[in-house]
Amino acid sequence: MAKRLFLFLLTNILVLTTIVIVWSIIVSFTGVSGSFINGDDGLAGINYGSLMVFSLLVGFIGSFLSLGMSRFIAKK
């Protein structure tokens, strides 16, 4: 049981690390800068375009990593 829990946590940490690395690479090449914008009145708002791109990346990267891992686990 402890091995299963350890592998679960390790998998989640590796997936999040991969997403952060890919996101930082995309931000450095495209210039998309974060999820918050400052308006003319000084109030912060949400940049929905950036949030959509980030959510899209998290969803696709997570699903492809899960699919790839399940393929190797099923063969084992």
SESEMAR-95146 format. One record per residue (C-alpha): residue number from 1; residue in three letters; z, y, x. Coordinates in pm, 1 decimal. Example, Ala and Ser with C-alpha at 12.3 -4.5 7.8 and 13.67 -1.06 7.14 Angstrom:
BEGIN
[drenmar 1,ALA,[780.0,-450.0,1230.0]] [drenmar 2,SER,[714.0,-106.0,1367.0]] 
END
This chain:
BEGIN
[drenmar 1,MET,[0.0,0.0,0.0]] [drenmar 2,ALA,[81.4,238.1,283.6]] [drenmar 3,LYS,[-254.3,167.4,447.9]] [drenmar 4,ARG,[-437.7,249.8,124.8]] [drenmar 5,LEU,[-247.6,577.4,84.4]] [drenmar 6,PHE,[-310.2,669.7,448.6]] [drenmar 7,LEU,[-683.5,602.2,418.2]] [drenmar 8,PHE,[-698.4,803.2,94.1]] [drenmar 9,LEU,[-531.4,1104.5,254.8]] [drenmar 10,LEU,[-739.5,1072.8,569.8]] [drenmar 11,THR,[-1059.0,1060.9,365.5]] [drenmar 12,ASN,[-965.8,1373.8,170.6]] [drenmar 13,ILE,[-874.4,1561.2,487.3]] [drenmar 14,LEU,[-1202.5,1464.3,653.7]] [drenmar 15,VAL,[-1405.2,1564.4,347.8]] [drenmar 16,LEU,[-1236.0,1905.0,330.0]] [drenmar 17,THR,[-1281.5,1955.1,704.9]] [drenmar 18,THR,[-1650.5,1873.1,676.0]] [drenmar 19,ILE,[-1692.2,2114.4,385.6]] [drenmar 20,VAL,[-1518.8,2395.2,576.5]] [drenmar 21,ILE,[-1736.2,2337.6,884.0]] [drenmar 22,VAL,[-2058.1,2332.3,679.7]] [drenmar 23,TRP,[-1948.9,2640.5,485.2]] [drenmar 24,SER,[-1872.8,2834.9,803.1]] [drenmar 25,ILE,[-2214.6,2743.2,944.9]] [drenmar 26,ILE,[-2388.0,2853.3,624.2]] [drenmar 27,VAL,[-2194.1,3180.2,616.3]] [drenmar 28,SER,[-2283.7,3255.3,977.8]] [drenmar 29,PHE,[-2657.5,3199.8,917.4]] [drenmar 30,THR,[-2698.7,3347.5,569.7]] [drenmar 31,GLY,[-2451.3,3633.4,567.8]] [drenmar 32,VAL,[-2279.9,3522.0,246.7]] [drenmar 33,SER,[-1933.6,3665.1,303.9]] [drenmar 34,GLY,[-1652.1,3517.5,102.9]] [drenmar 35,SER,[-1584.6,3509.1,-267.4]] [drenmar 36,PHE,[-1435.1,3855.3,-318.1]] [drenmar 37,ILE,[-1603.3,4194.4,-329.5]] [drenmar 38,ASN,[-1457.0,4545.1,-336.6]] [drenmar 39,GLY,[-1582.5,4780.5,-604.7]] [drenmar 40,ASP,[-1631.0,5156.0,-582.4]] [drenmar 41,ASP,[-1286.2,5212.0,-728.9]] [drenmar 42,GLY,[-1117.2,4996.3,-461.4]] [drenmar 43,LEU,[-1043.4,4706.6,-693.4]] [drenmar 44,ALA,[-1135.0,4357.7,-581.3]] [drenmar 45,GLY,[-1350.7,4134.4,-798.5]] [drenmar 46,ILE,[-1507.8,3793.8,-774.7]] [drenmar 47,ASN,[-1851.4,3751.9,-624.3]] [drenmar 48,TYR,[-1984.2,3488.2,-864.2]] [drenmar 49,GLY,[-2295.3,3416.7,-659.5]] [drenmar 50,SER,[-2091.5,3327.7,-353.3]] [drenmar 51,LEU,[-1848.6,3126.2,-563.4]] [drenmar 52,MET,[-2139.0,2935.4,-718.3]] [drenmar 53,VAL,[-2286.5,2851.8,-376.7]] [drenmar 54,PHE,[-1947.8,2735.9,-248.7]] [drenmar 55,SER,[-1887.9,2521.3,-558.2]] [drenmar 56,LEU,[-2235.0,2372.5,-528.8]] [drenmar 57,LEU,[-2172.9,2282.0,-165.0]] [drenmar 58,VAL,[-1832.9,2129.7,-236.8]] [drenmar 59,GLY,[-1977.8,1919.7,-517.0]] [drenmar 60,PHE,[-2284.0,1796.9,-331.8]] [drenmar 61,ILE,[-2114.6,1735.7,2.1]] [drenmar 62,GLY,[-1825.2,1555.3,-162.7]] [drenmar 63,SER,[-2051.6,1336.1,-372.0]] [drenmar 64,PHE,[-2278.9,1244.1,-81.0]] [drenmar 65,LEU,[-1983.0,1163.2,144.6]] [drenmar 66,SER,[-1829.6,951.0,-129.6]] [drenmar 67,LEU,[-2159.1,772.9,-187.9]] [drenmar 68,GLY,[-2202.7,703.6,181.5]] [drenmar 69,MET,[-1848.1,575.4,219.8]] [drenmar 70,SER,[-1869.6,350.7,-83.5]] [drenmar 71,ARG,[-2186.2,196.6,53.8]] [drenmar 72,PHE,[-2010.9,87.9,372.8]] [drenmar 73,ILE,[-1698.0,-21.8,186.9]] [drenmar 74,ALA,[-1901.3,-234.7,-57.0]] [drenmar 75,LYS,[-2078.1,-412.5,229.9]] [drenmar 76,LYS,[-1745.7,-490.5,391.9]] 
END
